[in-house]
Amino acid sequence: MKRINNYLWEIEKTGKMRVPARLYTSEQMLKQISEDRSLAQLVNGASLPGIQDYALCMPDCHEGYSVPIGFVGAVSIKEGVVSPSSCGFDINCGMRLLKSPLSEEEVNPYLEKLSHSIQREVPSGLGRGRETKLSVEEIDKVLQGGGQYLVKRGYGTQLDIENCEAGGRLDWADSSFVSARAKQRGRDQVGTLGSGNHFSEIQKVEEIFDNETAKAFGLFLGQVVVMIHTGSRGLGHQVCSDYLKIMAPKMREYGIDMPDKQFACCPFSSPEGKKYFSAMACAANFAWANRHMIACSIKKAWDYFFKKEPLGLLYDVAHNIIKKEKYDIEGKEIEVAVHRKGATRAFPKNHPELSPKYQKTGQPVLIPGSMGTCSYVLVGAETGRASFYSTSHGAGRVMSRTKALKTVSGKEVMDNLRKKGIIVKCHSSRGIAEEAPQAYKDINEVVEVVHNAGLSKKVARLVPLAVIKGE
């Protein structure tokens, strides 16, 4: 490994690697990253057939399945593969931020009741769904239409589409490539948080770093906002599981040899590759629909107290997804399938995929911290080109969930949060222990690397007022 600069390290190409591997981090965090299998997994990711430039990893890097969380790999569509495990099981796990016109002082008298109301309106927890199950026909429409389908049904407005990555829908989705088991698992989960590190959080804007961009985003000091973090739930997990099983026995037939059996992958242009890519798009659409409905439920709870000061959507962005994008690589424009696993898209201003609203500023980037710590709003920058316009998706674990359960008391974490004046709504202290702040990297350090490396630029810091979790 060699040091490129204060925030970038490179592992030279060797063995089965097709490209060098690069890691954005600080010297201090590199020590943490070296304690698990992240670097070995990053090297394995550099072996993907058709991968271009570099195998990349973001500052929140930690050990995952096949590649580390924080992985970015741009793979040639003509010559390369599509890799389900390099997208992840929770397809289109992502962030949505709702902004209010109110300050903390105006919301604080109602904060406890508002938090309770949100917890009541939004089902959360492992396997928890809504009482009403959608029909398979209705699920197919969600898989095909994503957030756009729900807007057509009267949930939300066109602004919710314009302020969402990809307009809340990937148009190559084909629900016929999603298994009956996956659809069954998703029937009652549209509009539900799930468990693990998923949450909804009432926050306030504590600090602004870029006044001009913050104003364009509609952010101001002391403002109350609501952050949502969840994905495609059991449906997305099933899609990934299904295609890993389909692709694994096909690899030898396609002459693909990977250094780890977790890398079940097939050529992008193969029947298996095309079917997975369409099924992945369906799961991504499901996730956007899920966050959209959660937002509708939160708005319902909010409107009971503040009907004349409604919530609006700042942005919604994915961090487990594969998308076609075009880049100039060695003097030629190449269409690649950008695999982002635990990494967020961060397009700069004037990028053709951004809605007119963000053409002059760049794309809003949402990076949450661990529970009870701060989160950040950033903006995409042209300096992020070297990472295929990708940035961190969160703080990144330094402790497994199993170790956290053995090390941390959920009750103690909840007590500490309450001492800080943070309201906690959770069905289980077990989930609190798994997601304790000490199980994660320092979000401030992660974002400093992101900012100084030019992956995206800081706009505002948010701090929690109330945390709503499943378990």
TIVO-219367 format. One record per atom (N, C-alpha, C): residue in three letters; y, x, z. Coordinates in steps of 0.1 Angstrom, whole numbers, plus 5000, padded with zeros to 4 digits. Atoms other than C-alpha are relative to their C-alpha. Example, Ala and Ser with C-alpha at 12.3 -4.5 7.8 and 13.67 -1.06 7.14 Angstrom:
% TIVO-219367
ala498850095000/ala495551235078/ala501250095000/ser498949915000/ser498951375071/ser501149925008/
% end
This chain:
% TIVO-219367
met498850085000/met500050005000/met501250095000/lys498849925001/lys503450134991/lys501249905003/arg498850084997/arg506950005003/arg500950014988/ile499150015012/ile509149884974/ile501450005006/asn498750004993/asn512149804997/asn499749945014/asn500250044986/asn512749675032/asn499249875002/tyr500750134999/tyr511149335024/tyr498949984990/leu501050025010/leu508649404997/leu499050125000/trp501149905000/trp505249594997/trp499149974989/glu500950015012/glu502849664969/glu498750075003/ile501449945000/ile499049724968/ile499750034985/glu500249965014/glu498349914936/glu498649954995/lys501250065007/lys495749784911/lys498850095002/thr501249924999/thr492249904918/thr498849915000/gly501250084999/gly488649794916/gly500049884990/lys500050125008/lys488449434902/lys501349944998/met498650055001/met492149374905/met500550014985/arg499450015014/arg493749264872/arg501550045000/val498549974998/val497349314885/val500250055014/pro499749964987/pro498949474915/pro500249885009/ala499750114990/ala499449264947/ala501350035007/arg498749974993/arg502849224963/arg500249905012/leu499850084987/leu503749094998/leu501450015004/tyr498650004995/tyr507248995009/tyr499849985015/thr500050004986/thr507549075046/thr500950115006/ser499349894993/ser509249295072/ser498950095006/glu500949914994/glu507649595088/glu499349955012/gln500550064987/gln507249415121/gln499049894997/met500950115003/met505549105105/met498850064993/leu501149945007/leu503349335084/leu498850035010/lys501049974990/lys501549435116/lys499249885004/gln500750134997/gln500749075124/gln499149964989/ile500850045011/ile499549005089/ile498850094998/ser501249905001/ser497249315090/ser498949975010/glu501050034990/glu495349165119/glu499049904996/asp501050095006/asp493548905098/asp499650054986/arg500549965013/arg491948905063/arg501049974989/ser499150045010/ser495148815045/ser500150104989/leu499849905010/leu495549145027/leu498850014991/ala501249995008/ala491949155016/ala499949884990/gln500050125008/gln492248795003/gln501150014989/leu499049985010/leu495448884985/leu499550084988/val500649915010/val493649164967/val499049924992/asn501050085007/asn490848924958/asn500849904990/gly499250095008/gly493548684944/gly500550074987/ala499549925011/ala494748964921/ala498950024990/ser501149995009/ser491248944905/ser499849884991/leu500150135008/leu491748594890/leu500250034985/pro499949985015/pro491148604852/pro501349944995/gly498850055006/gly494448574834/gly501250005008/ile498850004992/ile496748634863/ile501050104995/gln498949925007/gln500148774852/gln500950075011/asp499049924992/asp502549034867/asp499450055013/tyr500549964986/tyr501449034904/tyr499349885006/ala500450104990/ala499448844929/ala501050015012/leu498950004991/leu502148744954/leu499649935013/cys500150074988/cys502348644990/cys501350005008/met498750024993/met505248505010/met500050055015/pro499949954986/pro506448615045/pro499249935010/asp500850084990/asp504548335063/asp498550024998/cys501449975004/cys501248485050/cys499150005012/his501149994990/his498148425070/his498749964993/glu501450025006/glu494348405064/glu499849854996/gly500450135004/gly493148105044/gly498649994994/tyr501350015007/tyr490247995022/tyr500250064986/ser500049925012/ser489748234993/ser501350095000/val498749925000/val493448344990/val500749965013/pro499350034988/pro495848365020/pro501049884998/ile498950105001/ile498248085028/ile501350084997/gly498849935004/gly501548185012/gly499850074986/phe500449945013/phe499748284979/phe500849944988/val499550045013/val501448264945/val499450084989/gly500749945011/gly499548334913/gly500349934987/ala499750065013/ala500848274878/ala498950044990/val501249975008/val497748244855/val500249954986/ser499850045014/ser497848234817/ser499149884997/ile500850125004/ile496847894804/ile499050024989/lys500949975011/lys495348034773/lys498850095004/glu501149904997/glu493348314788/glu499550005014/gly500449994986/gly493048234825/gly499249885005/val500750104993/val491448004850/val500949915008/val499450084990/val492347724873/val499250015012/ser500849984988/ser491347774909/ser500449905011/pro499750104990/pro491147484933/pro500350065014/ser499849944987/ser490947704964/ser501350075001/ser498749945000/ser494147874953/ser501249904999/cys499050114998/cys495947544955/cys499949955014/gly500250044987/gly494347434987/gly499449865001/phe500750134997/phe492547135003/phe501049895001/asp499050114998/asp495646945013/asp501050014988/ile499249995013/ile497046914977/ile501349935003/asn498750054998/asn500746864977/asn500449965014/cys499450004987/cys501246905014/cys501450044997/gly498649965003/gly505046915014/gly500949945010/met498950044991/met508346835030/met500949904994/arg499050095004/arg510746555028/arg501149995011/leu498950014991/leu514246545044/leu500949894997/leu499050115000/leu516246235051/leu501250035007/lys498849974993/lys519846265060/lys500849875003/ser499250124995/ser522046025080/ser501550044999/pro498549974999/pro525845985081/pro500550015014/leu499750014986/leu525645995119/leu499950145007/ser500149884992/ser526146275145/ser499049985011/glu500950014989/glu523946355174/glu500649915011/glu499350084990/glu526446195198/glu499849854997/glu500250145004/glu526145865179/glu498649955001/val501450045000/val522345865178/val499450015013/asn500749964987/asn521546005212/asn499749885009/pro500350114991/pro521845675232/pro498849924996/tyr501150085005/tyr519145525210/tyr498750094996/leu501049915005/leu516945835205/leu498649975005/glu501350034995/glu514145745228/glu499349884994/lys500550135006/lys513745395214/lys499750024985/leu500249975014/leu514145525179/leu498750084997/ser501349925001/ser511345785184/ser498849915001/his501150094997/his509045525198/his499849904988/ser500150095011/ser509745285169/ser499450074988/ile500649935011/ile508945555143/ile498650035003/gln501449984997/gln505745635161/gln499249884998/arg500750135002/arg504845265160/arg499949974985/glu500050045014/glu505745225123/glu499150094991/val500749915008/val504045535110/val498750045006/pro501349964995/pro500245565117/pro499850164999/ser500249865000/ser499345925127/ser498750035008/gly501249964993/gly496246115139/gly498950024990/leu501249975009/leu492946245125/leu499349874996/gly500750115006/gly491445985102/gly500749865001/arg499450134998/arg493945715112/arg500749964987/gly499450065012/gly495045485084/gly500749875004/arg499450134998/arg496745155080/arg499049895001/glu500950114998/glu495144825089/glu499649944986/thr500350065013/thr495444705053/thr499650114990/lys500549905010/lys493444895027/lys500449954986/leu499750035014/leu494544914991/leu498749984992/ser501150015009/ser492144804964/ser499850134992/val500249885009/val490645074941/val501049994989/glu499150015011/glu492744934913/glu501450045004/glu498649964995/glu495944974935/glu500050155002/ile500149864998/ile494845324944/ile500250084987/asp499949945013/asp494445414907/asp501550004996/lys498650015004/lys498045294901/lys500950105008/val499349904992/val499245514930/val499850144995/leu500449875005/leu497345814916/leu500650034987/gln499349985013/gln498845764882/gln501550015001/gly498550025000/gly502345674892/gly500850075011/gly499449944989/gly503045844925/gly501249935006/gly498950064994/gly506445774940/gly500749914991/gln499350085010/gln507745624908/gln499449865000/tyr500750135000/tyr505145344910/tyr500549925012/leu499650074988/leu506245254945/leu501549954998/val498650045003/val509945244934/val500049874991/lys500150115009/lys508945004906/lys499549875008/arg500550114992/arg507244794933/arg501049955010/gly498950044991/gly510544764952/gly500150085013/tyr499949914988/tyr510045044978/tyr500950124996/gly499049895003/gly513145274977/gly500749974987/thr499150015012/thr515545334948/thr499850124990/gln500149895010/gln515945554917/gln500550135006/leu499649874994/leu517745814939/leu498950075007/asp501249944994/asp514445864957/asp499250084990/ile500749935010/ile512945974924/ile500850134995/glu499149895005/glu515946194913/glu500050115010/asn499949904989/asn515846374947/asn498650055004/cys501449964997/cys512146464945/cys499550104989/glu500649915009/glu510346754929/glu499249924990/ala500750075011/ala508946644895/ala500249854999/gly499850145000/gly510446304900/gly499049925008/gly501050074992/gly507646224925/gly498749974992/arg501250045008/arg505046214897/arg499750114990/leu500549915010/leu502946454876/leu499449924989/asp500450095010/asp502446284843/asp498750034993/trp501349985006/trp499146444833/trp498849955009/ala501050064990/ala497346264862/ala499149904992/asp501050095006/asp494146084851/asp499049965012/ser500750044989/ser492545884879/ser498549994998/ser501550015003/ser489145864861/ser499350135004/phe500649884996/phe488646224872/phe500050025015/val500150004985/val488946144909/val498849925004/ser501250064996/ser485746054926/ser500249875008/ala499950134992/ala485045714942/ala500150035014/arg499949964986/arg484645894975/arg501450045004/ala498749964997/ala488046044973/ala500949885000/lys499250135000/lys489645704964/lys499749925012/gln500350084988/gln487845544992/gln500750065013/arg499349944988/arg489245795017/arg501549985000/gly498650025001/gly492745725004/gly500549865002/arg499650155001/arg492645345005/arg500949965011/asp499250044989/asp494245315039/asp501050105005/gln499249894995/gln496245635041/gln501350024993/val498749995005/val499345575020/val501049965010/gly499150034989/gly502145595045/gly499650055014/thr500549954987/thr500345795072/thr500150155001/leu499749854998/leu501046135088/leu498750085000/gly501249924998/gly497546255096/gly500250095013/ser500049924988/ser496946535121/ser500450154997/gly499749865003/gly497146915124/gly501550035002/asn498649974999/asn500647055117/asn500949904994/his499250105006/his501846735101/his500949935011/phe499150064990/phe504846565118/phe501149934993/ser498750055003/ser507946365116/ser500950055011/glu499149944990/glu510946505134/glu501449964998/ile498550035000/ile514446385143/ile500750135004/gln499349874998/gln516746685140/gln501549994999/lys498649995003/lys520346785140/lys500450134993/val499549885006/val522247035119/val500850095010/glu499449924990/glu523047315143/glu500950114995/glu499249895006/glu524447585120/glu500049994985/ile499850005015/ile525747605084/ile500350144996/phe499849875005/phe525547935065/phe500850004987/asp499450015013/asp526847825031/asp500749864999/asn499250134999/asn529647565034/asn500049924987/glu499950065013/glu529947494997/glu498749934997/thr501350065003/thr526247424992/thr499649895010/ala500250104990/ala525947235024/ala500749874997/lys499250125004/lys528747005013/lys499449934988/ala500650065011/ala527046954980/ala498749925003/phe501250074995/phe523846864998/phe500349885009/gly499750114991/gly525646625021/gly499750035014/leu500349964986/leu525146825053/leu501250045007/phe498949964992/phe527546875081/phe499550035015/leu500449964986/leu527447025117/leu499949885009/gly500350114991/gly525946795143/gly499349884994/gln500650115007/gln524446565117/gln498649985004/val501450034997/val521246385124/val499249984987/val500950015012/val518446425098/val498649975005/val501450024997/val514746335097/val499150074991/met500949925009/met512046575084/met498649945001/ile501450055001/ile508646465073/ile499150114994/his501049905005/his505646705068/his498649944999/thr501450045002/thr502346575054/thr499750014985/gly500449985014/gly500346565022/gly499149894995/ser500950105006/ser497446395004/ser498849955008/arg500950044990/arg495346345035/arg498550024995/gly501449995003/gly491546285030/gly499750004985/leu500250015014/leu491946204993/leu500150144994/gly499849875006/gly493346544984/gly498950105004/his501149914995/his490746725006/his498749984992/gln501250035007/gln487946544988/gln500150044985/val499949955014/val489346624953/val499750155000/cys500349865000/cys489346994962/cys498550035002/ser501449984997/ser485846974977/ser499149974988/asp500850045012/asp484446794947/asp500050104989/tyr499949915011/tyr485747044922/tyr499550145003/leu500649884997/leu484747344941/leu498550004998/lys501450025002/lys481147214940/lys499749994985/ile500350015014/ile481447134903/ile500250144993/met499749885007/met482947474893/met499150125004/ala500849894995/ala480747704915/ala498850044991/pro501149965008/pro477647684894/pro500350034985/lys499549985014/lys479647694861/lys500550154998/met499349875001/met481148044868/met499250104992/arg500849915007/arg478248244855/arg500049974985/glu500050055014/glu478148034823/glu501350054993/tyr498749965006/tyr481848124817/tyr500250155001/gly499949854998/gly481248494826/gly501150045010/ile499049984990/ile483548474856/ile499350075013/asp500549934989/asp482848724884/asp501150035010/met499049984990/met484948704915/met499550075013/pro500549924989/pro484748924946/pro499649915013/asp500350094988/asp484348624970/asp499549874995/lys500750125005/lys482148314966/lys501049885002/gln499150114998/gln485048094978/gln500949984988/phe499250025013/phe486748144944/phe499249934990/ala500650085011/ala485047874925/ala501149964990/cys498950035010/cys487147854893/cys499350004986/cys500450015014/cys486747774856/cys501250024991/pro498949995009/pro488847844825/pro500949885000/phe499150115000/phe491947634824/phe499749904989/ser500350095012/ser490947504789/ser498649945000/ser501450055000/ser487347424799/ser500149855004/pro500150144996/pro486247054805/pro500249995015/glu499950004986/glu485947134842/glu501450035005/gly498649974997/gly489347294843/gly501049894998/lys499150115004/lys491047014825/lys499949885010/lys500250114991/lys489446754848/lys500650025013/tyr499449974987/tyr490446934879/tyr501549995000/phe498650005001/phe493946984868/phe500649855000/ser499650145000/ser494246604861/ser499849945014/ala500350064986/ala492646514895/ala500950065010/met499149944991/met494846764913/met501449934999/ala498850075002/ala497846584897/ala500049865007/cys500150134993/cys496546254910/cys500250015015/ala499949984986/ala496246394945/ala501550035004/ala498549974998/ala499846534942/ala500849875000/asn499350125001/asn501046194931/asn499849915013/phe500350074988/phe499246034961/phe500850055012/ala499349944989/ala500946274985/ala501549964999/trp498650045002/trp504446194970/trp500149855004/ala500050144996/ala503645824974/ala499849995015/asn500250004985/asn502445895010/asn501350035007/arg498749974993/arg505746065020/arg501049904997/his499050105003/his507745805002/his499849885009/met500350114991/met506045525022/met500350035014/ile499649964987/ile506445715054/ile501549995002/ala498650015000/ala510145745046/ala500549865001/cys499650144999/cys510345375040/cys499849945014/ser500350054986/ser508745305074/ser501050065010/ile499049944991/ile511145545091/ile501449944998/lys498750075003/lys514145385073/lys500049865007/lys500150134993/lys512845045087/lys500350015015/ala499749984986/ala512845185122/ala501550035003/trp498649964999/trp516245345117/trp501049884998/asp499150115003/asp517845035103/asp500149895011/tyr500050094988/tyr516944835134/tyr501250045009/phe498949954991/phe519545055153/phe501250034992/phe498849955007/phe521845175125/phe500049944985/lys500150065013/lys521644925096/lys501250034991/lys498849975008/lys525145005084/lys500250144997/glu500049865003/glu524545375083/glu498650054996/pro501449975004/pro521345415063/pro499750144997/leu500549865004/leu519245725057/leu499950014985/gly500149975014/gly519245885023/gly499150124998/leu500949895003/leu516846135007/leu500850124995/leu499449885005/leu518146495004/leu499050064990/tyr500949945010/tyr514946634988/tyr498649995005/asp501449994997/asp511146634987/asp499450114991/val500649895008/val509246944977/val498650035005/ala501449974998/ala505547044975/ala499850145004/his500349864998/his503947354989/his498550034998/asn501449975005/asn500247324977/asn499849934987/ile500050065013/ile500247264940/ile499850104989/ile500149925012/ile499547394905/ile500749934989/lys499250075011/lys501947334877/lys500250104988/lys499749925012/lys502647454842/lys501550045000/glu498749965001/glu505747664839/glu500150124990/lys499849895010/lys507147914813/lys500850115005/tyr499349894996/tyr508248264820/tyr499950114990/asp500049895009/asp509248574801/asp499250115007/ile500949904994/ile506448824808/ile499850114989/glu500149885009/glu506649174791/glu500549964987/gly499350035013/gly509049034765/gly499549884993/lys500550125007/lys507048724756/lys500149885010/glu500050124992/glu507448374768/glu498649955001/ile501450044998/ile504148274783/ile499949875009/glu500250124991/glu503047934797/glu498950035010/val500949974989/val501347984830/val499749885009/ala500350104990/ala499647764856/ala500350075013/val499649944987/val501547864888/val499349945011/his500750054988/his499247834918/his500950035012/arg499249974988/arg501347794949/arg499249935012/lys500850054989/lys499247764981/lys500850045013/gly499249974988/gly501447745012/gly501350074995/ala498849955005/ala504447834990/ala500849894993/thr499250115005/thr507347624979/thr500850044988/arg499249975011/arg509047604946/arg501550015004/ala498649974996/ala512647734947/ala500850034987/phe499349985012/phe514347684913/phe501550025002/pro498549974999/pro517947824908/pro500849904992/lys499150095008/lys520947644894/lys499850024985/asn500150015015/asn520847544857/asn498550014996/his501450015005/his517047534857/his499749874994/pro500150135007/pro515947274832/pro499149895007/glu500850094993/glu513447114856/glu500749935011/leu499350064990/leu516047024881/leu500849874995/ser499350125003/ser517746684882/ser501550034999/pro498649975002/pro521446664872/pro500750035013/lys499349994988/lys522446644908/lys500050145005/tyr500249874995/tyr521146994916/tyr500250114990/gln499849905011/gln521947174883/gln501150105004/lys498949914996/lys525147324898/lys499850085013/thr500249934987/thr523747424932/thr498750085000/gly501449954998/gly520047504927/gly499249905009/gln500850104993/gln517147324943/gln500050025015/pro500149994985/pro517147234980/pro498650055003/val501349954995/val514347424998/val499949975015/leu500250054986/leu512847295031/leu498950085006/ile501049914993/ile511147545054/ile500049965015/pro500050044986/pro510047395087/pro499550115009/gly500549914990/gly509447595119/gly498949945007/ser501150054992/ser506747555144/ser500649895010/met499550114992/met506947265168/met500950045011/gly499049974990/gly510047265190/gly500950114997/thr499149895005/thr511647555171/thr500949944989/cys499050055010/cys514247535144/cys499349994986/ser500450005014/ser513747455106/ser501350044992/tyr498949965009/tyr515847555076/tyr500149924987/val499750045014/val517447415045/val500550124993/leu499549885008/leu517847685018/leu500249954986/val499850045014/val518647684981/val499450104991/gly500649915010/gly516847834951/gly501150094994/ala499049905005/ala518448144937/ala499350084988/glu500549935012/glu518048344904/glu499350125004/thr500649884995/thr517048644925/thr498549975003/gly501450044997/gly513748454931/gly499150014988/arg500849995012/arg512548514895/arg498850085002/ala501249914998/ala510248804906/ala498849935007/ser501150074993/ser508248554927/ser499749874993/phe500150125008/phe508148294899/phe500749885007/tyr499250104993/tyr510848114918/tyr499249935011/ser500850064989/ser508648064949/ser500650065013/thr499549964987/thr509448094986/thr499149955011/ser500850044989/ser507948045020/ser499949855002/his500150144998/his506647705031/his500149975015/gly500050034986/gly506847745069/gly500150135008/ala500049884992/ala506547995098/ala498750084998/gly501349935002/gly502848085092/gly499450045013/arg500849984987/arg500148115119/arg499850145003/val500549874995/val499448415140/val498849985009/met501150034991/met496848245160/met499249884994/ser500850115005/ser493948025148/ser500149885009/arg500050124992/arg493747665160/arg499050015012/thr501049984989/thr490647755180/thr500550095011/lys499449914990/lys492348045197/lys501149945007/ala498850074993/ala495447835204/ala499549905011/leu500650094991/leu493247575221/leu499550075013/lys500549924989/lys491747845243/lys501150075008/thr498949924994/thr495048015250/thr501149915006/val498850084997/val497647735253/val499649865006/ser500150144994/ser497847415274/ser500949904993/gly499250105007/gly499047115254/gly501049945010/lys499150064990/lys500546965286/lys501150105003/glu498949904997/glu502447285293/glu501050014988/val499150005012/val503847285257/val500949885001/met499250124999/met504946925261/met501050015011/asp499149994989/asp506546995294/asp501250104997/asn499049915004/asn508447295280/asn501049944990/leu499150075009/leu509747085251/leu500949905007/arg499150104993/arg510946815274/arg501050075009/lys498949924992/lys512747075296/lys501150044991/lys498949975010/lys514647165264/lys500749874996/gly499350135004/gly515646795261/gly499449944987/ile500650055012/ile513246735231/ile499049895004/ile501050114998/ile511446405231/ile498750024992/val501349985006/val507746425223/val499249875000/lys500950115002/lys505646145209/lys498750044993/cys501249955005/cys502046235205/cys498849935006/his501250074995/his498646065208/his499050095008/ser500949914994/ser496846375220/ser500650135003/ser499449874997/ser497846695239/ser499250114993/arg500849905007/arg495046875220/arg500750044987/gly499249975012/gly497146855188/gly501250085003/ile498849934996/ile500146985207/ile499650155003/ala500449864997/ala498147295219/ala499750084987/glu500349935013/glu496947375183/glu501250044993/glu498849975008/glu500447365170/glu501150065009/ala499149954991/ala502147535199/ala500950114993/pro499149905006/pro505147765190/pro499450145000/gln500549875000/gln503348075201/gln498850034991/ala501049995010/ala500648005176/ala500550044986/tyr499349985013/tyr503148075148/tyr500950125000/lys499049905002/lys505348355135/lys501449945004/asp498650044997/asp509048345145/asp500749954987/ile499450065013/ile510648115118/ile501350074997/asn498749945003/asn513948295121/asn499750144993/glu500449885006/glu512248625112/glu499549984985/val500550035013/val510448465083/val501249974990/val498950055009/val513648305069/val500950124997/glu499249885002/glu515548635073/glu499450084988/val500649935011/val513048805050/val500249924987/val499850095011/val513248505026/val501450024994/his498649995004/his517048525025/his500350144994/asn499649865004/asn517348905023/asn499250054988/ala500849965011/ala514548934997/ala500549924987/gly499550085012/gly516448674975/gly499149894995/leu500950105004/leu513548434974/leu500749865000/ser499150125000/ser515948154984/ser501150045011/lys498949964992/lys519248155003/lys500349895011/lys499850094989/lys520048005037/lys501249914998/val498950105000/val522247685038/val500349955014/ala499850064987/ala521647535072/ala498850015009/arg501150004990/arg519547555104/arg500049875007/leu500250124993/leu518147245120/leu499250025013/val500849994987/val516947195156/val499549865003/pro500750134997/pro514646925169/pro500749925012/leu499750094989/leu515746625190/leu498849925005/ala501250074996/ala512446445189/ala498950034990/val501249965008/val508946535176/val499049885001/ile501050115000/ile506446265165/ile498850054993/lys501249945006/lys502946385159/lys498849905002/gly501250074998/gly499446245156/gly499150055011/glu500849944989/glu497246475176/glu499850144997/
% end
